[in-house]
């Protein structure tokens, strides 16, 4: 293996390729020659002012050889470079860095200038060459390296990024309220927003129309039973909703002549169709938290100071809100989460301002803890995040990013406490955790 590495894995700096000059490789984009290390050790690298990144500094006996793996070297028998990815954040940063790799632009610019000069009737004056170089440098934001394909795309004004989908839509799952007004004839008019949240809540009403597209394949058909069994996330990703008014679409204000679209929930009906292509969404609130079932509820007594949602610790209230988010987004419900998950006694307590001072707020400690109890019962019954579901993948990613954030915070505070030094024992415990 040493012979294979000596033949195919040695890096010799070439100014036109890596930018390294001389024996010491000054300016090498791959940082050769590298520092020799007698042992493999963990290290903490600062990414920015608030984030740290754990890396493995591998044992190195030759300063011109990249990070090699003995098994890759044995079977691949060629040059390679291995990087140990410790956590999810490191993985995303590494993938982004690799996708943005590029080559040195100085030789490419000379090729472009020479080609343009040959295409013109007269030689391009030196000042024109300088101007062209400056324009190209300004266009590529003064980056030191750039690929030939990227430079060609800049010259031809073609998009540098090819996207498989246009955008990621934001969907709100937070608690909604409605306005109820009594009309002169004694009826109650309910006003509410006409978003996908309302469409999902009202999807099982008798006047809701579920329509399949013409000549749709059997697997692409949409029925009321399928819509009723959908979770909110599935509904937002796969169903198109349209509010159709049963009468006049507009109403006139009594105080002004302005006409506006009515939001009376009884003035129309929903038309639901299956999307031809799945929509990519993200929820309006990103929650990277500890496991929700580990939340410790507040015990209300005379000495309790945490009587409102925002009196809780930051991580604890996000953990509580995560339980509510999972129920609303991944468990089917109708009309409102309160009617589907809470019993009549709990709903009566939430409607009484004396028992729930935050009843008119978006975030209510009393209400969210009631939902957490429902979540805990489902968790104990193994009904939370089934194996192989999108719910489980979302939970895994959320918890992984929570651990990454906690690690960054712990390491950053430890560095401040120890004036920028970290002992090896702490690093080893960090990597094991």
Buried (B, 14 or more C-beta within 10 A) or exposed (E): EEEBBEEEBEBEBEBEBBBBEEEEBEBBBBEBBBEEEEEEBBEBEEEEEEBBBBBBBBEBEBEBBBBBEEEBBEEEEEBEEEBBBBBBBBBEBEEEEEEEEBBBBBEBBEEBBEEBBEEEEEEBEEEBBEEBBEEBBEEBEEEEBBBBEBBEBBEEEEEEEEEEEEEEEEBBBBBBEEEEEEEEEEEEBEEBEBBBBBBBBBBBEEEBEBBBEEEBEEEEEBEBEBBEEBBBBBBBBBBBBBBEEEEEEEBEEEEEEEEEEBBBBEBBBBBBBBEEEEBEBEBEEEBBBBBBBEBEEBEEEEEEEBEBBEEBEEBBBBBBBBBBBBBBBBBBBBEBBBEBBBEEEBBEBBEEEEEBBBBEBEBBBBBBBBBBBBBBEBBEEEEBBEEEEBBBEBBEEBBBBBBBBBBBEBBBEBBEEEEEEBEEEBBEEBBEE
